Amino acid sequence: MMRCLGIDYGTRRIGLSFGDEVGVATPLPALVQGEAEARWAALERVVRERRLTDFVLGYPFNMDGTVGFKAREVDQFAAELRARFGLPVHLMDERLTSYQAEAEARPSKRGARAQRQFRASGVVDSRAATLILQDFLNQRVPPPVPEFYEEEEVNDEGV
């Protein structure tokens, strides 16, 4: 049984999503605690409560396919995930996921302060994590086999 946690890593916020063998990623509340150890403790609760088997971590490639400057931070975070939890960490290309998530989740006609508060809530980060995890699940979980119905007899007139 596969139980995955999608992660959009950031130094201030960590977006999360959950998915399993059903093949659908759903957002979870982002980790927005101010202290790093508080974020790790909250992550540990999610791992335990969801009985996770895998992490799927967004990896920061540049548009030309080279590794982005944030990759070193993500590499360290991935190593810490492995050390703390002993679970596999799958790295997935996260190009454009934050942009796409923000475009999809952007509150309309709000002031700059409301936009900042919305961003700080982690909703966009968890939406990005959902996009990352959904890409992973689409590659791993076979699509459902369509049900076949008995064909109705068709007469000479096509009816």
C-alpha positions as CSV (number, residue, x, y, z in Angstrom):
1,M,0.0,0.0,0.0
2,M,1.4,3.4,-1.0
3,R,0.7,6.4,1.2
4,C,2.6,9.5,-0.1
5,L,3.2,12.9,1.3
6,G,3.8,15.6,-1.4
7,I,6.1,18.4,-0.2
8,D,6.8,21.9,-1.6
9,Y,9.8,22.8,0.5
10,G,10.4,26.4,1.6
11,T,12.5,27.9,4.4
12,R,9.4,29.7,5.9
13,R,6.6,27.4,4.7
14,I,6.3,23.8,3.7
15,G,3.3,22.9,1.5
16,L,1.9,19.4,2.0
17,S,-0.5,17.1,0.2
18,F,-1.5,13.5,0.6
19,G,-2.1,10.7,-2.0
20,D,-2.3,6.9,-2.1
21,E,-2.9,4.1,-4.6
22,V,-6.3,5.7,-5.6
23,G,-4.1,8.2,-7.5
24,V,-5.5,11.5,-6.3
25,A,-3.5,14.1,-4.5
26,T,-5.3,16.3,-1.9
27,P,-3.8,19.4,-0.2
28,L,-3.1,19.3,3.6
29,P,-2.5,22.3,5.8
30,A,1.0,23.7,5.2
31,L,3.6,23.8,7.9
32,V,3.9,27.5,8.8
33,Q,5.4,27.3,12.3
34,G,8.1,29.9,12.9
35,E,10.7,27.5,14.4
36,A,12.2,24.7,12.3
37,E,11.9,22.2,15.1
38,A,8.2,23.0,15.5
39,R,7.8,22.3,11.8
40,W,9.6,19.0,12.1
41,A,7.4,18.0,15.1
42,A,4.3,18.9,13.1
43,L,5.7,16.9,10.1
44,E,6.3,13.9,12.4
45,R,2.6,14.0,13.5
46,V,1.5,13.9,9.8
47,V,3.8,11.0,9.1
48,R,2.6,9.0,12.0
49,E,-1.2,9.8,11.6
50,R,-1.2,9.2,7.9
51,R,1.1,6.1,8.2
52,L,3.2,7.3,5.3
53,T,5.3,5.1,3.1
54,D,6.9,7.7,0.8
55,F,7.8,11.3,0.5
56,V,7.5,13.1,-2.9
57,L,9.6,16.3,-2.8
58,G,9.5,19.1,-5.3
59,Y,13.0,19.6,-6.8
60,P,14.0,23.1,-8.1
61,F,15.2,22.7,-11.7
62,N,15.7,25.8,-13.8
63,M,13.7,26.2,-17.0
64,D,16.6,24.9,-19.0
65,G,16.7,21.7,-17.0
66,T,19.8,22.6,-14.9
67,V,19.6,22.3,-11.1
68,G,18.4,25.5,-9.5
69,F,20.2,27.4,-6.7
70,K,17.8,26.2,-4.1
71,A,18.6,22.6,-4.9
72,R,21.3,22.4,-2.2
73,E,18.7,23.3,0.5
74,V,16.3,20.7,-0.9
75,D,19.0,18.1,-1.0
76,Q,19.7,18.8,2.7
77,F,16.0,18.6,3.5
78,A,15.7,15.3,1.6
79,A,18.6,13.9,3.6
80,E,17.0,15.0,6.8
81,L,13.7,13.4,5.8
82,R,15.5,10.1,5.1
83,A,17.5,10.3,8.4
84,R,14.5,11.1,10.6
85,F,11.9,8.8,9.1
86,G,13.7,6.1,7.1
87,L,11.3,6.5,4.2
88,P,12.0,6.8,0.5
89,V,12.2,10.3,-0.9
90,H,11.3,10.8,-4.5
91,L,12.4,14.0,-6.2
92,M,10.0,15.5,-8.7
93,D,10.5,18.4,-11.1
94,E,8.7,21.4,-9.5
95,R,9.1,23.9,-12.4
96,L,6.2,26.2,-12.6
97,T,4.2,24.5,-9.8
98,S,4.3,27.5,-7.5
99,Y,3.4,29.8,-10.3
100,Q,0.5,27.6,-11.4
101,A,-0.7,27.1,-7.8
102,E,-0.7,30.8,-7.1
103,A,-2.5,31.5,-10.3
104,E,-5.2,28.9,-9.5
105,A,-5.6,29.9,-5.8
106,R,-5.1,33.7,-6.0
107,P,-7.9,35.5,-4.2
108,S,-9.5,38.0,-6.6
109,K,-9.7,41.7,-5.9
110,R,-7.9,41.8,-2.6
111,G,-5.5,44.4,-1.3
112,A,-1.7,43.8,-0.9
113,R,-2.1,43.1,2.8
114,A,-4.7,40.4,2.1
115,Q,-2.5,38.9,-0.6
116,R,0.5,38.7,1.9
117,Q,-1.7,37.1,4.5
118,F,-3.1,34.6,2.0
119,R,0.5,33.7,0.9
120,A,1.6,33.4,4.5
121,S,-1.2,30.9,5.2
122,G,0.5,28.3,3.1
123,V,-2.5,27.6,0.8
124,V,-0.4,28.2,-2.3
125,D,2.4,26.1,-1.0
126,S,0.1,23.1,-0.3
127,R,-1.5,23.6,-3.7
128,A,2.0,23.4,-5.3
129,A,2.7,20.2,-3.2
130,T,-0.5,18.8,-4.6
131,L,0.5,19.5,-8.2
132,I,3.9,17.9,-7.5
133,L,2.4,14.8,-5.9
134,Q,-0.3,14.5,-8.6
135,D,2.5,14.4,-11.3
136,F,4.2,11.6,-9.3
137,L,0.9,9.6,-8.8
138,N,0.1,10.0,-12.5
139,Q,3.4,8.3,-13.4
140,R,3.0,5.5,-10.8
141,V,-0.7,4.7,-10.5
142,P,-2.2,3.0,-13.5
143,P,-5.4,4.7,-14.8
144,P,-8.6,2.9,-14.1
145,V,-9.7,0.3,-16.6
146,P,-13.0,1.5,-18.2
147,E,-16.0,-0.7,-17.6
148,F,-17.2,-2.4,-20.7
149,Y,-20.9,-2.6,-21.4
150,E,-22.6,-5.1,-23.6
151,E,-23.0,-3.5,-27.0
152,E,-26.6,-3.1,-28.0
153,E,-27.7,-4.6,-31.2
154,V,-27.8,-2.2,-34.1
155,N,-30.2,-2.8,-36.9
156,D,-29.6,-2.1,-40.6
157,E,-30.6,1.6,-40.2
158,G,-27.9,2.2,-37.5
159,V,-30.5,2.5,-34.7
